[in-house]
Amino acid sequence: MMEKLLIICVFVGIIHMIETLAYSVRLAGLKTRKLVVALSLFNIIVIVSRTANMVQAPLTGKLGDAVQSKEDLPVLLHQLQTILLAASSGVYWYNRRCSFNS
């Protein structure tokens, strides 16, 4: 079960990092006056992110399906909180590495 949770966390972290990257590409396109190139790159990045989300969503759904009784609910809650932490860390990691200070 932990391996599946780790795979989901990696997917979610990468997905949110890519989503943040996509919006920064649009901003960079505006600043460099290459909006058409930026929009094309934005669309490519978003397609990759949404495809990864289609792979990750059934895996997350299986976590909820594995709950057999009320006693398993705290475990599911902890797993979902871990996934949210992975999403936040993906965005945080990207913002720390690639911030626009100009």
C-alpha positions as CSV (number, residue, x, y, z in Angstrom):
1,M,0.0,0.0,0.0
2,M,2.9,2.4,0.8
3,E,4.3,1.8,-2.7
4,K,1.1,2.9,-4.3
5,L,0.9,5.9,-2.1
6,L,4.4,6.9,-3.0
7,I,3.7,6.6,-6.7
8,I,0.6,8.8,-6.3
9,C,2.5,11.4,-4.3
10,V,5.2,11.5,-7.0
11,F,2.6,11.9,-9.8
12,V,0.7,14.6,-7.8
13,G,3.9,16.5,-7.1
14,I,5.0,16.5,-10.7
15,I,1.5,17.4,-11.9
16,H,1.3,20.5,-9.7
17,M,4.9,21.5,-10.6
18,I,4.0,21.3,-14.3
19,E,0.9,23.3,-13.8
20,T,2.9,26.0,-12.1
21,L,5.4,25.9,-14.9
22,A,2.7,26.3,-17.5
23,Y,1.5,29.5,-16.0
24,S,5.0,30.9,-15.6
25,V,5.6,30.1,-19.3
26,R,2.7,32.4,-20.1
27,L,4.1,35.1,-18.0
28,A,7.5,34.8,-19.6
29,G,5.9,35.0,-23.0
30,L,4.3,38.3,-22.1
31,K,7.5,39.7,-20.8
32,T,9.5,38.7,-23.8
33,R,6.7,39.6,-26.3
34,K,6.6,36.1,-27.7
35,L,3.0,35.4,-26.7
36,V,2.2,32.9,-29.5
37,V,5.2,30.7,-28.7
38,A,4.3,30.9,-25.0
39,L,0.7,29.9,-25.6
40,S,1.8,26.9,-27.8
41,L,4.2,25.8,-25.1
42,F,1.6,26.3,-22.4
43,N,-0.9,24.1,-24.3
44,I,1.7,21.3,-24.7
45,I,2.6,21.4,-21.0
46,V,-1.0,21.4,-19.9
47,I,-1.7,18.4,-22.1
48,V,1.1,16.5,-20.5
49,S,-0.1,17.5,-17.0
50,R,-3.7,16.4,-17.7
51,T,-2.6,13.1,-19.2
52,A,-0.6,12.4,-16.0
53,N,-3.7,13.4,-14.0
54,M,-5.7,10.8,-15.9
55,V,-3.2,8.1,-14.8
56,Q,-3.1,9.4,-11.2
57,A,-6.8,9.7,-10.6
58,P,-7.8,6.0,-10.7
59,L,-4.9,5.2,-8.4
60,T,-6.2,7.7,-5.8
61,G,-9.7,6.3,-6.3
62,K,-8.5,2.8,-5.4
63,L,-7.3,4.1,-2.1
64,G,-10.8,5.1,-1.2
65,D,-12.2,1.8,-2.5
66,A,-9.8,-0.1,-0.2
67,V,-11.6,1.2,2.9
68,Q,-13.5,-1.7,4.4
69,S,-14.9,-0.3,7.7
70,K,-15.0,2.9,9.8
71,E,-11.8,1.9,11.5
72,D,-9.9,2.3,8.2
73,L,-11.1,5.9,7.7
74,P,-8.2,7.5,9.7
75,V,-5.7,5.6,7.5
76,L,-7.5,7.0,4.4
77,L,-7.5,10.5,5.8
78,H,-3.7,10.2,6.5
79,Q,-3.1,9.0,2.9
80,L,-5.1,11.9,1.4
81,Q,-3.3,14.4,3.6
82,T,0.0,12.9,2.4
83,I,-1.2,13.4,-1.2
84,L,-2.1,17.0,-0.5
85,L,1.3,17.6,1.1
86,A,2.9,16.2,-2.1
87,A,0.9,18.6,-4.2
88,S,1.9,21.5,-2.1
89,S,5.6,20.5,-2.1
90,G,5.5,20.3,-5.9
91,V,4.4,23.8,-6.2
92,Y,6.7,25.0,-3.4
93,W,9.7,23.3,-5.0
94,Y,9.1,24.9,-8.4
95,N,8.6,28.4,-6.9
96,R,11.8,28.1,-4.9
97,R,13.8,27.1,-7.9
98,C,12.3,29.3,-10.6
99,S,11.0,32.6,-9.2
100,F,10.7,35.7,-11.4
101,N,12.4,38.5,-9.6
102,S,12.6,40.9,-12.5
